Amino acid sequence: MMNTATNPQRPFLPLTLHLMYLPLPRFLLMFSTTQILHL
C-alpha cells in the first residue's frame, strides 16, 4: 500500500525526462539528414 502512495510522483519524473529529451532525437535526426545532404 505504501508503494501506491509514492506511485503518483514516480510516473511524473520519467514523463518530464521524456519531454526534456524529446527534442534531442529530433535534432539529431535533422542534423544527420543535413549531414547526409552535405555529403
N, C-alpha and C positions, 0 to 999 in steps of 0.2 A: 504493500500500500504506500510505503514511503517513496517508491520509485515513481508512482503516478503523480505525487506531489511535486517532484522535481522535473517531471516529464515536460510540462508546458514550456519551460525555459530551454530545454535541450534542442528541440527542433528549430528554435529561433536562431541559434548560433550557426548551424550549417546553412540555413537559409540566407543569412546575412553574408556568410563567406561565399556562397554561391553567387549572390548578387554582386559581390565585390569582384569575384574572379570571372564573371560572365563576359565583360568587355575584353578580357585578356585573350581568350581563344579567337574572338572575332578580329582583334587587332593583329594577332599572329597570322591568321588566315589572310587578312588583307595584305599584310607585309609579305607573306610568302607569294601571293599572287602577283604583287608588284615586282618582286624579285624575279619571278619566272618571266614576266613581261619584259623586264630589263635585260634578261639573258637572251 
